[in-house]
Amino acid sequence: QVQLVESGGGSVQAGGSLRLSCATSGYTYSMNYIGWCRQAPGKERETVAVFDIVGGSTYYADSVKGRFTISQDSAKNTMYLQMNSLKPEDTAMYYCAASYRSRFYSQADFGYWGQGTQVTVSS
C-alpha cells in the first residue's frame, strides 16, 4: 500500500509558475512509474506527465511540453511538477499517481492516487 499527498496548488495569473509536490509513503520501494494527471470541470482526466523511475525517461502531454517538468527526490520520497508559463487552460484539479506495473501505457496503469490539488490560472 502506498499513500500519496499533493500540495502546492493555488491561484496564479497567466504566465506565472507553480510547483506541485507529492509526498509518498508506505510501500514505495517497488514503484516503477509516477506521474501527474489533471481534470478540468466537464472534461476527461488527462495524463500530464509521467516519470519512469527505473529507466529515467519522461513523458509529457503535448499541451504542457516545454512548460512543465516532472522530477523526483527519492531521498525525500517526494515528486514534483514544476509548471511555468501557466495558461488559463491549465486550470484543473491535479492528481499525482503511482504505478507498480512493469510497463506504462495509460493512466489506467496507475494503481494509487492522491486526493488532488486545485490549480486555477486567471487571464
Disulfide bonds with the S-S distance in Angstrom:
Cys22-Cys96 2.10
